[in-house]
Amino acid sequence: LELQQTGNVLTADGTEQSVYVESTPSGVFDMERVTINLDNMAVGDRIVVRHYEKDFLGGGFELFDSETYEDADGGLEDGATVISIDLNPNRFGVRITLEQEIGTNRDYRYQAFRRV
């Protein structure tokens, strides 16, 4: 399998926004991870990052995991500014979202890695 990468910048707008979506794969696909850079966060900011997966053909996205990050650099320690969401192989779909709940809407750089 060959590792592929895509990425961009998401400008938060106060709603739950998709960072990465694979909603209708043609078969089993091997997602590796999604990374989101929290370097632009400032004191008083709060975001929620959610991980959804589909668990059957034609089904909707079900919440798999959710993490909240607050303040400068998302409150990460030791100078870290990037979070990594490790994903399992999936057959039906995956979605990663970001919602800026509190603070000035910021730009968040992200990357998604998968093997095809």
C-alpha positions in Angstrom: 0.0 0.0 0.0 1.1 3.5 -0.7 0.7 6.3 1.8 -1.2 9.3 0.5 -1.7 12.7 2.3 -4.0 15.6 1.9 -4.5 18.8 3.9 -5.7 22.3 4.0 -6.7 25.1 6.4 -10.1 25.1 8.1 -11.3 28.5 9.3 -13.5 28.0 12.3 -16.9 29.6 12.2 -18.5 28.6 15.5 -20.3 25.5 14.1 -19.3 21.9 13.9 -17.3 21.7 10.7 -15.8 18.7 8.8 -12.0 18.6 8.8 -11.9 15.3 6.9 -14.7 13.0 5.5 -14.6 9.7 3.7 -18.3 9.0 3.4 -18.7 6.4 0.6 -15.5 4.4 0.2 -15.4 1.8 -2.5 -14.3 -0.9 0.0 -12.1 -1.3 3.0 -9.7 1.7 3.3 -6.8 2.1 5.7 -6.9 5.5 7.3 -3.7 6.2 9.2 -4.3 9.5 11.0 -5.5 13.1 10.9 -3.4 15.8 12.4 -4.7 19.3 13.4 -2.4 22.2 14.3 -3.6 24.1 17.4 -0.8 26.7 17.3 -3.2 29.6 16.5 -5.3 29.0 19.7 -5.1 31.7 22.4 -6.0 32.0 26.0 -9.8 31.8 26.3 -10.3 29.7 23.2 -12.0 26.3 23.4 -12.6 23.8 20.6 -14.0 20.3 20.4 -12.7 17.7 18.0 -15.0 14.8 17.2 -14.3 11.5 15.5 -17.3 9.7 13.8 -17.4 6.4 12.1 -20.1 4.5 10.1 -20.5 0.9 11.2 -22.8 -0.4 8.5 -23.6 0.2 4.8 -26.0 3.0 4.4 -25.8 4.0 8.1 -25.1 7.4 9.5 -22.0 8.6 11.3 -21.9 7.5 15.0 -19.8 9.4 17.5 -16.6 7.4 18.2 -14.6 9.8 20.3 -14.5 13.5 21.4 -11.8 15.7 22.9 -11.9 19.3 24.1 -8.9 21.6 23.9 -8.6 25.0 25.6 -6.4 28.0 25.8 -3.1 28.7 24.0 -1.9 25.7 21.8 -5.0 23.8 23.0 -3.5 23.4 26.4 -1.0 20.8 25.0 2.2 20.3 27.1 5.9 20.4 26.4 5.6 22.9 23.5 3.4 20.6 21.4 1.0 22.3 19.0 -0.3 19.4 16.9 -2.8 16.7 17.8 -2.9 13.3 16.1 -6.1 11.3 15.7 -5.2 7.7 15.0 -7.8 5.9 12.9 -8.5 2.2 12.3 -9.2 0.6 8.9 -12.8 1.2 8.0 -15.3 -0.1 5.4 -18.2 2.4 5.6 -16.8 5.8 6.4 -15.1 8.2 8.8 -15.5 11.9 9.7 -13.4 14.2 11.8 -14.9 17.5 12.9 -13.8 20.7 14.7 -16.1 23.1 16.5 -14.8 26.4 18.0 -17.1 26.8 21.0 -15.4 29.8 22.7 -13.1 32.5 21.6 -12.1 34.2 18.3 -12.6 31.9 15.3 -9.2 30.7 14.2 -7.5 29.0 11.3 -6.5 25.4 11.8 -4.1 23.6 9.5 -4.7 19.9 9.1 -3.5 16.8 7.2 -5.0 13.4 6.6 -3.0 10.3 5.8 -4.3 7.0 4.3 -2.9 4.0 2.6 -4.3 3.0 -0.8 
